[in-house]
Amino acid sequence: MNKEVLIVTVQVLLVLAFCVIITFFVRLNNAFKLEKRVAKYCVRRSKNTEGLALVDRIWNRYIKFVKKQRKKIRKIFPTLTKIYDKYSVGSEYRAEDYITHKLVIGILFVILTIAAMAIQGKMVTTLQIVFSLIIGFYLLDIYLIIANKINKKKIENDMLRAIIIMNNAFKSGKSTIQAVEIASKKLPKPIGYEFQKIYEEMKYGLSVDTVFDRFSKRVNIEEAEYLSSSLTILNRTGGNIVAVFDSIEKTLFDKKKLKEELKNSTTVSKLVTRILLVVPIFFVLIIYLLNPDYFSPFFASPLGYFLLFVILVMFIIYAYLLDKIVRVEY
């Protein structure tokens, strides 16, 4: 077998192995979350970990290691911790845990880069190490941004259901705090967690204006801002709360119906956009597989890395403009 083909094969296997490991840990994390949800319905098991599998023991030790770093991370990265606080809402992980995960992934990327260069019989450069560390450090941000958008979408879809539950509670003579409590119990996560937080803040004496204003800022969606503004005006001026919530319910229902119609009408354009985004990446992969040395000049000098950075920026702008063209504002 040709040496270059062997090198490319090993590189592809390393990338696939890394993807499998990441997928495995994500699924393992989801399994632990599911275990915590059903644990209260099961007989409590002993804390002895002798019966656990080797992978489970390693994962448990890693989680303990991450939790031990919380104080250090908050001291070293105070500004970064505040930025990642928004991702800890409704999650068992804290902002410090995410930063620790990012550092660990960055170090793993550096190790993979060193291993890949060693297989090729080359010395790794400082620029390659820094580049790999940066990519690994910010890789988790992609997952967090996607997860945050999914949670935000779920909250947006469940807002109408929350309004209906609160409106029914008001019609039966319940107060605002009682309506919020009922909604927190009947709504699924993540919006159920948000209403639980609203209920706890109201129990501690905060006003309706304050708690719903905090809620609208946390979730940052138009429906929450509309609800917060309506309750603030109603709390200050008075009025029929059932009539107000009937109006909010009708408005959100009409908006959701319009959104579904727009979604159905823009399906084809979104599909075309995704194809246009995938085609350049597909061609780059094909060229690399046919001729691995074709992109070597990019990694041979600082100018090549600069051009690679410019290409990446241009691709991001290209993706942003495509998204803007097909997006329909309403």
Sine and cosine of phi, psi and omega as CSV:
sin_phi,cos_phi,sin_psi,cos_psi,sin_omega,cos_omega
0.00,0.00,0.66,-0.75,0.02,-1.00
-0.88,0.48,0.59,-0.81,-0.04,-1.00
-0.89,0.45,-0.66,0.75,-0.02,-1.00
-0.91,0.42,-0.65,0.76,0.03,-1.00
-0.90,0.43,-0.63,0.78,0.03,-1.00
-0.89,0.45,-0.68,0.73,0.00,-1.00
-0.89,0.46,-0.72,0.69,0.01,-1.00
-0.88,0.47,-0.66,0.75,0.00,-1.00
-0.89,0.46,-0.68,0.73,0.01,-1.00
-0.91,0.42,-0.65,0.76,0.02,-1.00
-0.88,0.47,-0.71,0.70,0.01,-1.00
-0.89,0.47,-0.66,0.75,0.02,-1.00
-0.90,0.44,-0.64,0.77,0.04,-1.00
-0.89,0.45,-0.69,0.73,0.02,-1.00
-0.90,0.44,-0.69,0.72,0.02,-1.00
-0.90,0.44,-0.65,0.76,0.03,-1.00
-0.89,0.46,-0.66,0.75,0.02,-1.00
-0.90,0.44,-0.67,0.74,0.02,-1.00
-0.90,0.44,-0.65,0.76,0.03,-1.00
-0.90,0.44,-0.66,0.75,0.01,-1.00
-0.90,0.44,-0.72,0.70,0.01,-1.00
-0.88,0.48,-0.71,0.71,0.02,-1.00
-0.88,0.47,-0.65,0.76,0.00,-1.00
-0.89,0.45,-0.70,0.72,-0.02,-1.00
-0.93,0.36,-0.56,0.83,0.07,-1.00
-0.91,0.42,-0.70,0.71,0.02,-1.00
-0.92,0.39,-0.59,0.80,0.04,-1.00
-0.91,0.42,-0.64,0.76,0.05,-1.00
-0.89,0.46,-0.67,0.74,0.05,-1.00
-0.90,0.43,-0.59,0.81,0.03,-1.00
-0.91,0.42,-0.63,0.78,0.04,-1.00
-0.91,0.42,-0.63,0.78,0.05,-1.00
-0.89,0.46,-0.68,0.73,0.03,-1.00
-0.90,0.44,-0.63,0.77,0.02,-1.00
-0.88,0.48,-0.64,0.77,0.01,-1.00
-0.92,0.39,-0.56,0.83,-0.01,-1.00
-0.93,0.36,-0.59,0.81,-0.06,-1.00
-0.99,-0.11,-0.04,1.00,-0.07,-1.00
-0.90,0.44,-0.57,0.82,-0.05,-1.00
-0.93,0.36,-0.29,0.96,0.03,-1.00
-1.00,-0.10,0.01,1.00,-0.07,-1.00
-0.91,-0.42,0.28,-0.96,0.09,-1.00
-0.94,0.34,0.73,-0.69,-0.03,-1.00
-0.90,0.44,0.76,-0.65,0.01,-1.00
-1.00,-0.10,0.32,-0.95,-0.01,-1.00
-0.92,0.39,0.49,-0.87,0.02,-1.00
-0.97,0.23,-0.06,1.00,0.03,-1.00
-0.92,0.39,0.79,-0.61,-0.09,-1.00
-0.99,-0.17,0.25,0.97,-0.05,-1.00
-0.92,0.39,-0.50,0.86,-0.04,-1.00
-0.99,0.11,-0.07,1.00,-0.03,-1.00
-0.98,0.22,0.42,-0.91,0.07,-1.00
-0.95,0.32,0.29,-0.96,-0.06,-1.00
-0.88,0.48,-0.67,0.74,-0.02,-1.00
-0.90,0.43,-0.64,0.77,0.02,-1.00
-0.90,0.44,-0.63,0.77,0.04,-1.00
-0.90,0.43,-0.70,0.72,0.01,-1.00
-0.88,0.47,-0.69,0.72,0.00,-1.00
-0.90,0.44,-0.68,0.74,0.02,-1.00
-0.89,0.46,-0.65,0.76,0.02,-1.00
-0.92,0.39,-0.60,0.80,0.03,-1.00
-0.91,0.41,-0.68,0.73,0.04,-1.00
-0.89,0.46,-0.65,0.76,0.06,-1.00
-0.89,0.46,-0.65,0.76,0.04,-1.00
-0.89,0.47,-0.68,0.74,0.00,-1.00
-0.89,0.46,-0.68,0.73,-0.02,-1.00
-0.92,0.39,-0.52,0.85,0.02,-1.00
-0.93,0.36,-0.38,0.93,-0.06,-1.00
-1.00,0.06,0.01,1.00,-0.13,-0.99
-0.87,0.50,-0.74,0.67,-0.03,-1.00
-0.90,0.43,-0.68,0.74,-0.01,-1.00
-0.90,0.43,-0.70,0.71,-0.03,-1.00
-0.89,0.45,-0.66,0.75,-0.01,-1.00
-0.91,0.42,-0.54,0.84,0.03,-1.00
-0.97,0.25,-0.65,0.76,-0.07,-1.00
-0.98,0.22,-0.66,0.75,-0.06,-1.00
-0.85,-0.52,0.92,0.40,-0.03,-1.00
-0.92,0.40,-0.65,0.76,-0.01,-1.00
-0.93,0.36,-0.68,0.73,0.00,-1.00
-0.90,0.43,-0.56,0.83,0.02,-1.00
-0.90,0.44,-0.65,0.76,0.02,-1.00
-0.91,0.42,-0.57,0.82,0.00,-1.00
-0.91,0.41,-0.64,0.77,-0.07,-1.00
-1.00,0.01,0.05,1.00,0.06,-1.00
-0.89,0.45,-0.52,0.85,-0.03,-1.00
-0.91,0.41,-0.41,0.91,0.00,-1.00
-0.99,0.13,-0.23,0.97,-0.03,-1.00
-1.00,0.03,-0.09,1.00,0.01,-1.00
-0.93,0.37,0.84,-0.54,0.01,-1.00
0.97,0.23,0.18,0.98,-0.03,-1.00
-0.85,-0.52,0.44,-0.90,0.03,-1.00
-0.97,0.22,-0.25,0.97,0.01,-1.00
-1.00,-0.02,0.48,-0.88,0.04,-1.00
-0.96,-0.26,0.17,-0.99,-0.05,-1.00
-0.86,0.51,-0.61,0.79,0.00,-1.00
-0.89,0.45,-0.57,0.82,0.01,-1.00
-0.90,0.43,-0.66,0.75,0.01,-1.00
-0.90,0.44,-0.63,0.77,0.01,-1.00
-0.91,0.41,-0.65,0.76,0.05,-1.00
-0.89,0.46,-0.69,0.73,0.06,-1.00
-0.86,0.52,-0.67,0.74,-0.01,-1.00
-0.89,0.46,-0.68,0.74,0.01,-1.00
-0.90,0.43,-0.67,0.74,0.00,-1.00
-0.90,0.43,-0.69,0.72,0.01,-1.00
-0.90,0.44,-0.63,0.78,0.05,-1.00
-0.87,0.49,-0.67,0.74,0.03,-1.00
-0.91,0.41,-0.63,0.78,0.04,-1.00
-0.89,0.46,-0.62,0.78,0.04,-1.00
-0.91,0.42,-0.63,0.78,0.04,-1.00
-0.89,0.45,-0.68,0.73,0.02,-1.00
-0.89,0.46,-0.67,0.74,0.03,-1.00
-0.90,0.44,-0.62,0.78,0.03,-1.00
-0.90,0.44,-0.70,0.71,0.03,-1.00
-0.88,0.47,-0.67,0.74,0.01,-1.00
-0.91,0.42,-0.67,0.74,0.00,-1.00
-0.90,0.43,-0.66,0.75,0.02,-1.00
-0.94,0.35,-0.57,0.82,0.03,-1.00
-0.92,0.40,-0.59,0.81,0.04,-1.00
-0.90,0.44,-0.59,0.80,0.02,-1.00
-0.98,0.18,-0.09,1.00,-0.01,-1.00
0.97,0.25,0.46,0.89,-0.02,-1.00
-0.87,-0.49,0.37,-0.93,0.06,-1.00
-1.00,0.02,0.69,-0.72,0.02,-1.00
-0.98,0.22,0.65,-0.76,-0.01,-1.00
-1.00,-0.07,0.28,-0.96,0.02,-1.00
-0.89,0.45,-0.61,0.79,0.00,-1.00
-0.90,0.43,-0.63,0.77,0.03,-1.00
-0.91,0.40,-0.63,0.77,0.03,-1.00
-0.89,0.45,-0.72,0.69,0.00,-1.00
-0.90,0.44,-0.67,0.74,-0.01,-1.00
-0.89,0.45,-0.68,0.73,0.02,-1.00
-0.92,0.40,-0.64,0.77,0.02,-1.00
-0.90,0.44,-0.66,0.75,0.00,-1.00
-0.91,0.41,-0.69,0.72,0.00,-1.00
-0.89,0.46,-0.74,0.68,0.01,-1.00
-0.90,0.43,-0.59,0.80,-0.04,-1.00
-0.92,0.39,-0.61,0.80,-0.06,-1.00
-0.99,-0.13,0.06,1.00,0.01,-1.00
-0.92,0.39,-0.63,0.78,0.00,-1.00
-0.90,0.43,-0.45,0.89,0.00,-1.00
-0.88,0.48,-0.55,0.84,0.02,-1.00
-0.88,0.47,-0.71,0.70,0.02,-1.00
-0.90,0.43,-0.68,0.74,-0.02,-1.00
-0.91,0.41,-0.65,0.76,0.02,-1.00
-0.90,0.43,-0.68,0.73,0.02,-1.00
-0.91,0.42,-0.70,0.71,0.01,-1.00
-0.90,0.45,-0.62,0.78,0.02,-1.00
-0.91,0.41,-0.64,0.77,0.04,-1.00
-0.91,0.41,-0.62,0.78,0.02,-1.00
-0.90,0.43,-0.70,0.72,0.03,-1.00
-0.89,0.45,-0.66,0.75,0.02,-1.00
-0.89,0.45,-0.63,0.78,0.03,-1.00
-0.91,0.40,-0.65,0.76,0.03,-1.00
-0.89,0.45,-0.68,0.74,0.03,-1.00
-0.89,0.45,-0.67,0.74,0.01,-1.00
-0.89,0.46,-0.64,0.77,0.00,-1.00
-0.95,0.31,-0.49,0.87,-0.05,-1.00
-1.00,-0.03,-0.04,1.00,-0.02,-1.00
-0.89,0.45,-0.65,0.76,0.02,-1.00
-0.89,0.46,-0.66,0.75,0.04,-1.00
-0.89,0.45,-0.64,0.77,0.02,-1.00
-0.90,0.44,-0.66,0.75,0.01,-1.00
-0.90,0.43,-0.66,0.75,0.01,-1.00
-0.89,0.45,-0.69,0.73,0.01,-1.00
-0.90,0.44,-0.71,0.71,0.01,-1.00
-0.91,0.41,-0.64,0.77,0.00,-1.00
-0.89,0.45,-0.67,0.74,0.05,-1.00
-0.90,0.44,-0.59,0.81,0.04,-1.00
-0.92,0.39,-0.65,0.76,0.04,-1.00
-0.91,0.42,-0.62,0.79,0.01,-1.00
-0.91,0.41,-0.47,0.88,0.03,-1.00
-1.00,0.02,0.13,0.99,0.10,-1.00
1.00,-0.03,0.22,0.97,0.01,-1.00
-0.98,0.20,0.42,-0.91,0.09,-1.00
-0.99,0.12,0.06,-1.00,-0.03,-1.00
-0.90,0.44,-0.71,0.71,-0.04,-1.00
-0.92,0.40,-0.57,0.82,0.05,-1.00
-0.94,0.35,-0.62,0.79,0.04,-1.00
-0.90,0.43,-0.65,0.76,0.04,-1.00
-0.91,0.42,-0.64,0.77,0.02,-1.00
-0.89,0.45,-0.69,0.72,0.03,-1.00
-0.88,0.47,-0.68,0.74,0.01,-1.00
-0.90,0.44,-0.63,0.78,-0.01,-1.00
-0.91,0.42,-0.48,0.88,-0.01,-1.00
-1.00,0.09,-0.53,0.85,-0.08,-1.00
-1.00,-0.03,-0.38,0.92,-0.06,-1.00
-1.00,0.08,0.56,-0.83,0.05,-1.00
-0.98,0.20,0.18,-0.98,0.10,-1.00
-0.96,0.27,0.50,-0.87,0.09,1.00
-1.00,0.00,-0.19,0.98,-0.05,-1.00
-0.94,0.35,-0.49,0.87,0.07,-1.00
-0.89,0.46,-0.62,0.78,0.06,-1.00
-0.90,0.43,-0.64,0.76,0.00,-1.00
-0.90,0.44,-0.68,0.73,0.03,-1.00
-0.94,0.34,-0.51,0.86,0.10,-0.99
-0.90,0.43,-0.64,0.77,0.04,-1.00
-0.92,0.39,-0.64,0.77,0.06,-1.00
-0.87,0.49,-0.69,0.72,-0.01,-1.00
-0.89,0.46,-0.69,0.73,0.01,-1.00
-0.91,0.42,-0.64,0.77,0.03,-1.00
-0.91,0.41,-0.62,0.78,0.05,-1.00
-0.93,0.37,-0.57,0.82,0.04,-1.00
-0.90,0.43,-0.54,0.84,0.00,-1.00
-0.99,0.11,0.09,1.00,0.16,-0.99
0.97,-0.24,0.04,1.00,0.02,-1.00
-0.96,0.28,0.52,-0.85,-0.04,-1.00
-0.96,0.28,0.29,-0.96,0.02,-1.00
-0.88,0.47,-0.64,0.77,0.01,-1.00
-0.86,0.51,-0.72,0.70,-0.09,-1.00
-0.92,0.39,-0.74,0.67,-0.11,-0.99
-0.93,0.38,-0.63,0.78,0.00,-1.00
-0.97,0.22,-0.44,0.90,0.12,-0.99
-0.93,0.37,-0.65,0.76,0.08,-1.00
-0.90,0.44,-0.65,0.76,0.02,-1.00
-0.88,0.48,-0.71,0.71,-0.01,-1.00
-0.91,0.41,-0.56,0.83,0.03,-1.00
-0.96,0.29,-0.55,0.84,0.00,-1.00
-0.93,0.37,-0.76,0.65,-0.08,-1.00
-0.99,0.11,-0.47,0.88,0.10,-0.99
0.82,0.57,0.81,0.59,0.10,-0.99
-0.79,-0.62,0.41,-0.91,-0.11,-0.99
-0.90,0.43,-0.61,0.79,-0.03,-1.00
-0.90,0.45,-0.64,0.77,0.02,-1.00
-0.92,0.38,-0.62,0.78,0.05,-1.00
-0.90,0.43,-0.63,0.78,0.02,-1.00
-0.90,0.43,-0.68,0.73,0.04,-1.00
-0.90,0.44,-0.70,0.72,0.00,-1.00
-0.89,0.46,-0.69,0.72,0.00,-1.00
-0.90,0.43,-0.66,0.75,-0.01,-1.00
-0.90,0.43,-0.69,0.72,0.00,-1.00
-0.93,0.36,-0.57,0.82,0.03,-1.00
-0.90,0.43,-0.73,0.68,0.02,-1.00
-0.90,0.44,-0.67,0.74,0.00,-1.00
-0.90,0.43,-0.61,0.79,-0.01,-1.00
-0.94,0.34,-0.51,0.86,-0.04,-1.00
-1.00,0.04,-0.59,0.81,-0.09,-1.00
-0.97,-0.23,-0.34,0.94,-0.07,-1.00
0.99,0.12,0.10,-0.99,0.00,-1.00
0.62,-0.79,-0.04,-1.00,-0.01,-1.00
-1.00,0.08,0.95,-0.30,-0.08,-1.00
-0.93,0.37,-0.52,0.85,0.01,-1.00
-0.92,0.39,-0.67,0.74,0.02,-1.00
-0.91,0.42,-0.63,0.78,0.03,-1.00
-0.90,0.44,-0.70,0.71,-0.02,-1.00
-0.95,0.32,-0.49,0.87,0.13,-0.99
-0.89,0.46,-0.66,0.75,0.03,-1.00
-0.92,0.40,-0.68,0.74,0.02,-1.00
-0.89,0.45,-0.69,0.72,-0.01,-1.00
-0.87,0.49,-0.70,0.71,0.01,-1.00
-0.91,0.42,-0.66,0.75,0.00,-1.00
-0.89,0.45,-0.71,0.70,-0.01,-1.00
-0.93,0.38,-0.58,0.82,0.03,-1.00
-0.90,0.43,-0.71,0.71,0.02,-1.00
-0.90,0.44,-0.61,0.79,0.01,-1.00
-0.92,0.39,-0.67,0.75,0.01,-1.00
-0.91,0.42,-0.63,0.78,0.03,-1.00
-0.90,0.43,-0.68,0.74,0.03,-1.00
-0.90,0.44,-0.63,0.77,0.00,-1.00
-0.90,0.43,-0.65,0.76,0.03,-1.00
-0.90,0.43,-0.64,0.77,0.03,-1.00
-0.91,0.42,-0.67,0.74,0.04,-1.00
-0.92,0.40,-0.60,0.80,0.02,-1.00
-0.89,0.45,-0.67,0.75,0.01,-1.00
-0.93,0.37,-0.56,0.83,-0.04,-1.00
-0.98,0.19,-0.34,0.94,-0.03,-1.00
-0.96,-0.29,0.22,0.97,-0.03,-1.00
-0.89,0.46,-0.70,0.71,-0.05,-1.00
-0.91,0.42,-0.69,0.73,-0.01,-1.00
-0.91,0.42,-0.59,0.81,0.05,-1.00
-0.92,0.38,-0.61,0.79,0.04,-1.00
-0.90,0.44,-0.67,0.75,0.05,-1.00
-0.88,0.47,-0.65,0.76,0.02,-1.00
-0.88,0.47,-0.70,0.71,0.01,-1.00
-0.89,0.45,-0.64,0.77,0.03,-1.00
-0.90,0.44,-0.68,0.73,0.01,-1.00
-0.91,0.42,-0.48,0.88,0.04,-1.00
-0.97,0.23,-0.57,0.82,-0.07,-1.00
-0.98,0.18,-0.53,0.85,-0.09,-1.00
-0.84,0.54,-0.75,0.66,0.02,-1.00
-0.86,0.51,-0.67,0.75,0.01,-1.00
-0.91,0.42,-0.65,0.76,0.00,-1.00
-0.88,0.47,-0.69,0.72,0.00,-1.00
-0.92,0.40,-0.62,0.79,0.04,-1.00
-0.88,0.47,-0.68,0.73,0.01,-1.00
-0.91,0.42,-0.65,0.76,0.01,-1.00
-0.89,0.45,-0.71,0.71,0.00,-1.00
-0.89,0.45,-0.64,0.77,-0.01,-1.00
-0.91,0.42,-0.65,0.76,0.00,-1.00
-0.93,0.36,-0.58,0.81,0.01,-1.00
-0.97,0.25,-0.60,0.80,-0.02,-1.00
-0.59,-0.81,1.00,0.00,-0.06,-1.00
-0.87,0.50,-0.44,0.90,-0.03,-1.00
-0.99,0.12,-0.05,1.00,-0.08,-1.00
-0.89,0.46,-0.59,0.81,-0.04,-1.00
-0.99,-0.14,0.14,0.99,-0.03,-1.00
-0.86,0.51,-0.62,0.79,0.02,-1.00
-0.85,0.53,-0.45,0.89,0.02,-1.00
-0.91,0.41,-0.47,0.88,-0.07,-1.00
-0.96,-0.29,0.22,0.98,-0.04,-1.00
-0.99,-0.13,-0.28,0.96,-0.07,-1.00
-0.45,-0.90,0.31,-0.95,0.07,-1.00
-0.86,0.52,-0.54,0.84,0.03,-1.00
-0.89,0.46,-0.63,0.78,0.03,-1.00
-0.89,0.45,-0.67,0.74,0.04,-1.00
-0.91,0.42,-0.60,0.80,0.02,-1.00
-0.90,0.43,-0.70,0.71,0.03,-1.00
-0.90,0.45,-0.60,0.80,0.05,-1.00
-0.89,0.45,-0.64,0.77,0.04,-1.00
-0.91,0.42,-0.66,0.75,0.02,-1.00
-0.89,0.45,-0.67,0.75,0.03,-1.00
-0.88,0.47,-0.67,0.74,0.01,-1.00
-0.89,0.45,-0.67,0.74,0.03,-1.00
-0.90,0.44,-0.68,0.74,0.02,-1.00
-0.90,0.45,-0.61,0.79,0.03,-1.00
-0.92,0.39,-0.63,0.78,0.04,-1.00
-0.90,0.43,-0.68,0.74,0.05,-1.00
-0.89,0.46,-0.66,0.75,0.03,-1.00
-0.86,0.50,-0.69,0.72,0.02,-1.00
-0.92,0.40,-0.64,0.77,0.00,-1.00
-0.90,0.44,-0.69,0.72,0.00,-1.00
-0.92,0.40,-0.62,0.78,0.06,-1.00
-0.88,0.47,-0.68,0.74,0.01,-1.00
-0.90,0.44,-0.64,0.77,0.00,-1.00
-0.92,0.39,-0.57,0.82,-0.05,-1.00
-0.92,0.39,-0.68,0.73,-0.10,-1.00
-1.00,0.00,-0.24,0.97,-0.03,-1.00
-0.96,0.29,0.68,-0.73,0.00,-1.00
-0.95,-0.33,0.87,-0.49,0.05,-1.00
-1.00,0.04,0.63,-0.77,0.03,-1.00
-0.57,-0.82,0.00,0.00,0.00,0.00
